[in-house]
Amino acid sequence: MDGYIKPPHRIPLLLRLGIWFAEKSTGKKMLPARLLSWVPKTALGSGVLEALVVHKDKTISQRLLKLVRIQTSFIVSCPFCIDMNGLDYAGQGISEEEILALRNIKPYTDVDSLNEREKTALEYVRLISQTPIVFSEPFIRKLRIAFDEREIVILASTIAQVNYWARLIQALGIPPAGFSTGCDILEINAYQTLK
């Protein structure tokens, strides 16, 4: 099954072009984009959100952004997001021990390869992804020491973006697309959720 619903038979030309580009660049069928075609405004808005979120930055490493995306994907228990955001984690210098920490199998505070900035960002992910969202004054001070205002906005918007996609994808019943197929450490059926 492709999801709880099927894509529309007729997809507007502009959306078909966007879907073609997304599928060509990923090499996978992009079911989220296809299903969102039922409501073109939602599809376009979601596409703009994805296109404008920061993937590369001059002061925040791609590794840190990848850690944040993967951590958020595990916290919100989204198999599609884990699959997509976990792709090529090793290429960003993320170790299997770090993945175990992101999966909450090992405390991330005990992983020596994570620097203080990365640990603070991962704590921020956990705080933003919980309900209710509560930040202590000591944590805010720690966050402001580790990151400047611009970087905090990048982190917050990245975490929120993954949360948005996770909720939308799960609400539509979209299964993993197979980006990380064969990667035992990211095993979609075996992930643990954070409580």
N, C-alpha and C positions, 0 to 999 in steps of 0.2 A: 504494500500500500504506500502511496506517495504522501499521504497526510490525511487529515480528516475530511478534506474537500479536494476536488480536482481543479486544476487551473481552467480559466475560461477558454472556450474554443477560439474566440476572437480576441486578440491582444492588439491594442493600438500600436501603430507603426513606431512611434517614439519609444514605447516600452519594449517592443520587439528588438529594436536596435540596442537598447541598454542590456537586455537579457543576452543577446548574442555576444556583446562585448564581454559581459561578466562570465559567460560560459566559455568563451574562447580563452580568456585570461586565466581561468581556474582549471579548465579542462574537465569540469564537472557540470552536471545538470543543476542549475541554481533554482531549486524548487521555491525557496522563499520569494524570489523576484516574480516567478510565474504566478504564484498564488496571490501575491499583492496586486497583480494586474486586474483583479476583480474591482479594485477601487484605485483608478489611476492616480488620484491625488495622493493617496497613501503610498503607492509605489514610488512616485516621484519624490515625495518628502523623505521616504526611507533611503532612497538612492542618494539624495543630496546629503543626508546625514552621514551615510557611509563614505561618500566621496570627500567630505570636508573634515572628518575626524582626523586627528594627527596620527600618522603612521611613521613619520620620520621627523626628527627634530634636531636642532643644533645643540640643545643642552640636556635633553633626555634621551638616553640611548635606546636603540631599537630593542635591545635585550630587556631593558626595564619595561618598556611598553608591552613586550611579549609576555613577560612575567605577569604584568597586571591583567592582560587579556585572558591568559590561561587561568590565573587565580580566580578571576570573576566568573569564568565559565564553569569551573568546578563548584564554586559557592552556590551558584544558581542552578546547578545540576542540569545543565543543558547539553545533551550528547552531541547535537549538531555543532554547538559552539566549541566544545572541547575538541571535537574532531577538526574543525576549521582553524581555531586559534592555536592548537597544539602542533599544527603542521610545521615541520622543520625547526622544532624547538632547539635541537642540538646545533643547528646552524647559527643560532643566536647565542651559543655558549651556555645553554641551560642544561644542567646535568640531570641524570636520572634521580639523584638524591634530591635535587631542587624540585623536580616534578612530584616526588613523594611528599615533600613539604606542601606544595600547592594543593595536593589531594588531601591534605590534613592527616596523612599517615605518619608523618614525622613533624615535630614542631619546627616551623621555619626559623624560629629564634635560635635553634641549635645547629643550623646549617652554616658552617663557616664560610662557604663560598659566596653567600649573600652578604653584600655590604650593608651598612646602616641605612643608606638611602633606599635601597631595595626593600629592606625589612620594614621601613617606615611606610613605603608605598603599599606593601602587602597588608600592613595593618589598616591602612586607609581603605583598601579594597574591602576588607572584612567589615569595617565600620559602615561604609556606604551601602553595602549590600545587605545589611541586617534591617529588621523592622522592630521597633522604631530606630531611626538613625539618631545616634547620640554620640557626641564628641566631648571628651573630657578636656578641661583646660590644659592639663599636662600634655595630652596628645597634640592639641593644636599648636602648642609651643614647639614640640618636637617636629611637627610637620613644617612649620614656618622656618625652623633652623635648617631642615634638610632641603626644602624647595622654596623658590621664590614664587611670587603671586602668579606669574604667567604659567609656571610649571604646575602649580596646584590646579589651575583651571584645566590644563591639558590632562592631568591625571583624573580629575573629577569627571570631565566630559568623556574620557575613554571608558572609565568604569560604568558610567551611566549608559553609554552607547552599547556596551556588551549586555548590560541588564535589559535594555530595550529589546535588542535582538533576541535574547534568550526568552524573554516573556512572550514575544510575538511568535517565535518559532515553536515554542512549546504549546502555545494556545492553538496553533494550526496543526499540531501533530507531525511536524516535519522531522523525519529521521536523519541520522548522520549521512553525509554525502560520500564518505570514503576518502577524505583527504589524508587521514592518518592510518589507513588500513595497514594492519600487520605490526603496529607499534604497541607492544605489550604494556608498556608503562602508561600509555594513555587509554588502555582498554576501556571502551565506552560502557560496556556492561558491568564493569567491576569498580567504577569510580565510587568514592565515598563522598557523601555530602557533609558540609560543615554544619554543625548544630550550635 
